[in-house]
């Protein structure tokens, strides 16, 4: 949809008709314009950004990889003008993408307060609340009247990322409470902030995991979450939109892990990614799973004589083994999601195990009835009995494995999403082969005797 527009824009810029280019994009929202810019040659995009009235707002919507390319094309003055207008957290994210030479070239072009803010925010470890918080928020003092607070709010509003919540701090910036814009507007002008503010503030520590911060914001329906140090001093806030970015990134990582794909660079564009990168992201788990599949082969080899005597068993082997893998993958998916959303914790395992066994048995019996009919048609009553018992056992074991593996990984401090469908399937395949052929060996061998 935006391809023709990007072509027209590029053509206007090549012919130095900047006014025409600005007219073409005047109706676009920042996010939509960012999409168009990403489809243009980076040189043309840089020239357009240099003339946009609200370039910083558009720049923040551009994908990080393309931002890095634009940095090399923008002049130092244009880059500094854009960076200085960006929200503090987005500004810091961009700064951390630059190499040391580029950082040293950019900093002198910024105001001193912005330089200090970037250095302070950049020191927090990736993946923590500090790495995604912004320093642009409104603070008030408890001894203010509402009238004074509103006047202060007006002064700080132009530089604040959100004004819907104001935070009450003391002289050492200890977080004492919060007050909403709604409450300020409705309160009498002479009322004290100490009487109006809420002291039951939901907050997070600066070194908390950013995923936990996102969950807390979603759980309590917050527009922003204050971030404090362990002494209780307010350091910044994480806004709802930044929390949703974290949740989206986490979902992408979990989605890749469920498919047994390396999630270290989840934002990679599969259409543009180098072949070597795509190979590296997939090869590790596939090699591991190859060795896991050998267990199925060992099981078949061990019961080779049973298979030779009852060749009909081969017909049902993929069906039974696949059923166990499917049941296990379903259980793993449900548990990974439940752990990720906080619906269940480690102590819930035993209770859930009993429920899962009952559900798995019901599923296994239903599937066993269907497959027993085929077994009787292709073989005889004993083959049908082998299939019934095997299906029930395989579905039960597959479901228990799929449900338990995320809990085990979580207990070991690993990502439960690593209990991916291919991993669970490999385990269930091996156990399914052994269960099926073991039952067949016991029942059919006794009949043969």
Helices and strands as residue ranges (DSSP letters): H 3-14, H 18-25, H 30-38, H 42-51, H 55-59, H 64-73, H 76-85, H 88-97, H 100-107, H 112-122, H 129-132, E 138-140, H 146-157, E 165-169, E 175-180, H 181-186, H 193-196, E 203-205, H 210-219, E 224-228, E 234-239, H 240-258, H 275-302, H 304-309, H 312-341, G 346-348, H 349-378, H 381-411, G 416-418, H 421-448
